[in-house]
Amino acid sequence: MKSDIYKSCAQVTVFSTVEKGLSFLYRIVLSHAIGAEGLGIYQICLTVFAVFLTAASSGVPVTVSRLMSKCTATGDEKGRHAAVTAGIVCTLMITVPSAAVLYFGKNAFGFLFSDRRCADLFVILLPGLILTSVYSVIRGSFWGNKQFLPYSVIELLEDAVMVICGVILVRNVSDPVLGAKYALIAVLISYVFSFAVSMGWYLTSGGKLVNPAPQLKPLIASSAPITAMRTSTSLLNSAVAFLLPALLVAGGATNGEALALYGVVAGMAVPMLFIPSSAIGSIAVVVAPELSENYYRGKDAAVKNDVEKSVSAAILIAVAIIPVLYSLGRAISEFLYSSELCGQIVTYSSAIMLPLCITMMSNTVLNSMNCERRTLLYFCAGSVANLACIFLLTRYIGVYSYVLGLGLSNTITAVLNMRLLKKKCRGANVARYTAKGIAVALFSCLFGRLLCGILENFLPPFAQIIAAAPVVFGFTAAAAAVMKMYTLKPLKRLISRGRSRG
């Protein structure tokens, strides 16, 4: 059973890494094709769209997966199909009227955007609101059925369709607004693709649409807090998309300069800080159904083991990446975006990844243990700190207020989440592991900074990356091994299993 979990984690991680890599490269292409201003417009439209998509369906996939795991534990096969159908019904009840109101009343919702040009482009995404919310439910059914291969393939292909269409549409476009429009059309096309393929897969692989009534009430009760938390995340991002450019303008920047600065921090720098989300999301997707089943079956020892290993994996991932970005943030940003500001932001804020990774993983773990309301409360506490940083400090430190707020928010949430996990799962403790991770990250950052400080005097950015990244990563891996932060036994087990099958 453990080897299957490792195999599934590895499988999902590979697909997710390729998917995130495509998205990352696509942002580089967009930054050059439509400029920082066009990227800012594109980012604002997606941020506002994410609010409505999150409000409609964000808590449903996780809840559908958990309800299916619960039904598996109790042997209720019909309840599994009812959970999926209930999820589809709930999302359609929200998305269809929402899309209609936003389309026909688009002139009344201009206040949602810091730039009026975004309002006309936003309606392009509205059909995708309905389609991708249904796909998100089917995605939850894949998790609940532990069908990680179709989930991974569809996610990757969705991104590939967006990238291919986007590259074709934005080529030779000089106007930033027109470029943003074409980029949004590519997003819509990818939503249509994932909806069609996922529904076809679900129905042809034994999935059914049945009477949803038995699962409607538990689904709504469990998904509401998750949806509220994730909607609040999208609202927070939307508020930042509105507030940060406005505060920059109030500080003396022009509207175009403010949008460009927002494009750099939100469209270039912060996505680099979310690089670990690919691996962490993969682990969470695989572990969550198993953890839920163990939780509902009362297997306390198994739950404790799942919690400790999941959170420790998130910490290890952050520790592995922080020294690389801290040491090479400037070189990477200069090579990819020709942006010195992006490099400075990435370098100074790389440490944010540790609380960010802990927060992402601990949220999933707690939600799998029916703690949705508490995670919502903790998120709100962190969000208040985030907004306070932006509102109070932008006039003094500019766009750095955004990343400072992001770091403070995730630190608060991570501490509160881990405190609750310790109470919820007695005996689970990762404090010592966290301390080891911090020590390894600090030592490796110092080594990486010294190495890159020498190389940058002789090598251009790309050569610095090629020469230093493997060395810094290897040094970090060695330091983590010395501190006994990981073992290669799972990898050896997978390899030996593959050889025996061969």
Secondary structure, 3 states (H helix, E strand, C coil): CHHHHHHHHHHHHHHHHHHHHHHHHHHHHHHHHHHHHHHHHHHHHHHHHHHHHHHHHCHHHHHHHHHHHHHHHHCCHHHHHHHHHHHHHHHHHHHHHHHHHHHHCHHHHHHHCCCCHHHHHHHHHHHHHHHHHHHHHHHHHHHHCCCHHHHHHHHHHHHHHHHHHHHHHHCCCCCHHHHHHHHHHHHHHHHHHHHHHHHHHHHHCCCCCCCCHHHHHHHHHHHHHHHHHHHHHHHHHHHHHHHHHHHHHHCCCCHHHHHHHHHHHHHHHHHHHCCCHHHHHHHHHHHHHHHHHHHHCCCHHHHHHHHHHHHHHHHHHHHHHHHHHHHHHHHHHHHHHCCHHHHHHHHHHHHHHHHHHHHHHHHHHHHHCCCHHHHHHHHHHHHHHHHHHHHHHHHHHCCHHHHHHHHHHHHHHHHHHHHHHHHHCCCCCCHHHHHHHHHHHHHHHHHHHHHHHHHCCCCCHHHHHHHHHHHHHHHHHHHHHHCCCCCCHHHHHHHHHHHHHC
